[in-house]
């Protein structure tokens, strides 16, 4: 069950990163591009923090 949850979480985050990155790089509207880059920064920070937390939890369970 844990593997499914981690997999779905990873897919959702990768989708958000890809969409925000695409809009940030190739979007024609400046305001939309700025918002996409803010979302990209937030998602990457969440991914880095959650990845560290997940690694600590999994290592602590051994």
C-alpha positions as CSV (number, residue, x, y, z in Angstrom):
1,X,0.0,0.0,0.0
2,X,2.8,2.4,0.8
3,X,4.4,1.8,-2.6
4,X,1.2,2.9,-4.4
5,X,1.0,6.0,-2.3
6,X,4.6,7.0,-3.0
7,X,4.1,6.2,-6.7
8,X,1.0,8.3,-7.0
9,X,2.6,11.2,-5.0
10,X,5.6,11.1,-7.3
11,X,3.5,11.1,-10.5
12,X,1.4,14.0,-9.3
13,X,4.5,16.0,-8.3
14,X,6.2,15.3,-11.6
15,X,3.1,16.3,-13.5
16,X,3.0,19.6,-11.6
17,X,6.7,20.2,-12.2
18,X,6.4,19.5,-15.9
19,X,3.3,21.7,-16.4
20,X,4.6,24.6,-14.4
21,X,8.0,24.4,-16.1
22,X,6.4,24.3,-19.5
23,X,4.2,27.3,-18.8
24,X,7.0,29.2,-17.2
25,X,9.4,28.6,-20.1
26,X,7.0,28.8,-23.1
27,X,4.0,30.8,-21.9
28,X,3.3,34.0,-23.8
29,X,1.6,35.8,-20.9
30,X,4.2,37.3,-18.4
31,X,1.9,37.1,-15.4
32,X,1.0,33.5,-16.0
33,X,4.7,32.7,-16.4
34,X,5.6,34.4,-13.1
35,X,2.8,32.4,-11.4
36,X,4.0,29.2,-13.0
37,X,7.6,29.8,-11.8
38,X,6.3,30.5,-8.2
39,X,4.4,27.2,-8.3
40,X,7.4,25.4,-9.6
41,X,9.5,26.7,-6.7
42,X,6.9,25.7,-4.2
43,X,6.5,22.2,-5.6
44,X,10.3,21.7,-5.8
45,X,10.7,22.8,-2.2
46,X,7.9,20.4,-1.2
47,X,9.5,17.6,-3.1
48,X,12.9,18.2,-1.5
49,X,11.4,18.4,2.0
50,X,9.1,15.5,1.5
51,X,11.8,13.4,0.0
52,X,14.0,14.0,3.0
53,X,11.2,13.3,5.4
54,X,10.3,10.1,3.6
55,X,13.9,8.9,3.6
56,X,14.1,9.5,7.3
57,X,10.9,7.7,8.0
58,X,11.8,4.7,5.9
59,X,15.3,4.5,7.4
60,X,13.9,4.8,10.9
61,X,11.6,1.8,10.3
62,X,14.5,-0.6,9.8
